[in-house]
């Protein structure tokens, strides 16, 4: 592991990062906020299609799984983040044309640089695993 020290705070930065911990924390918060919004939209997209297919559709379970991942993501956000404070402005018309697979792939991509070694993101590893499972299931169900 490559360590360096931030001269302004004398804090050790892991993985060769030249950014201050505050910048990294803000970047992570924005990333998680964007992930939560995209997961919410993906769940709505899947549930809309599930309603069209009927009560026996496996898409109901997928929609629930996506919404549970949405909840996991929100739990990783700082407590002081208000619902009105969003960084990703969703254009509903643009989002509605994307499939659940496309939305989940974007969420999975956003999760890649998360610093899961940090104590405040201790449950982030399970979220990443769940995202990969949900993406695979959505691909299998062609949604």
C-alpha positions, 0 to 999 in steps of 0.5 A: 500500500502506498502512503503519502502525507498531506502537508496541510494536515499531516494526515496519511493518505492511502493509495497514493492519493494527492487529494485531501481527505475532505475532497475525497469525502465530498467526492464520495458523498456525491458519488453515493448520492448519484448512485442512490438516485440512479438506483431509485430510477432503475427500481421504478423502471423495473417495477413499471415493466413488472406491472405490465407483465403481471404478478408472476413476473420475476421483475417484482423481485428484481425491483425489490432488490434494486430498491434495497440496494438504494436503501443500502446506498442511502445508509452510506450517505452522511446524516446531514445530507438533506433530500433537497441537496442533490448533485445529479439533476435527473432529466426524467425524459432522458432517464426514462429511455434508459433500461434498467441494465444501463442504469445499473451498469452506470451505478456499478461503474460509479461504485468502482472508485469508492474507498471501501477501506474507510471506516464510514464505508464498511458496508460498501463492499456488500453493496458492490457485490449486490450491485454486480448480482443485480446487474447480472440478473437484470441482464438475464431478464433482459430489462 
